[in-house]
Every structure is written in structure tokens, then in C-alpha cells.
Amino acid sequence: MLTIRNDRRQIVRPLQHGYGMAQKPLDPQKLYRHCDPEGLGFARSDEVDQSVSILGQERALDAIRFGAGIDRTGYNLFVLGPPGTGKSTAVRQVMDAKAAE
């Protein structure tokens, strides 16, 4: 990182490729990580539980379930978070499960 400071602000920018850092070749063995299939707990992917499971987000799932349980018009779910974190998938799975009841 390159840090430039002046009286009022600090600007932090990544260094340009090849400037200020020594370039080292990447060892191909460091790209490989062995995964023992016996440790996965299933033989085929269709054996994996497909239920909603967002690690560390039990409160969020409880809120979605609570919102899905409101049987009145005029109520909506507002889900906020970074892209690609499974928000839409979680809501869809909870709503599908609710619709199947």
C-alpha cells in the first residue's frame, strides 16, 4: 500500500503491479489443497441437506420466518446485505417452505 498524507486527509492506494514489491514465482504446490472425500459425510451431492443454512445468521432467518408468518396485506420483507451472500436464496427457500405448509 502507498500512503500519501497531507494536512487534511490520508489517501491510501494499492501499489501498481511490479512497483515497490518484490515479485516471486508462485509454487504450484501451494495452489493445491487435498480434501479427503471420506470426511465430507456424504457420497453424492444429492444427499446433502438443502435446507436454509446461513452460518451465523439465525436472527436473520428468524426474522424472515416471522415476516413470512404475517398473514395480512400491506406487509413486506426488506432484506439488506452485500451482494452474493444468499439473501434472495434464503428468502426464497423460507417462502417456498411456508407455501408448502
TAQUI-V955470 format. One line per field, one symbol per residue. burial: # if it has 9 or more other ideal C-beta (glycine too) atoms within 8 Angstrom, else .. A space follows every 50 residues. Layout:
burial->???
This chain:
burial->..............#................................... .#.#.....##..##.##..........#.......#..##.###.##.. .
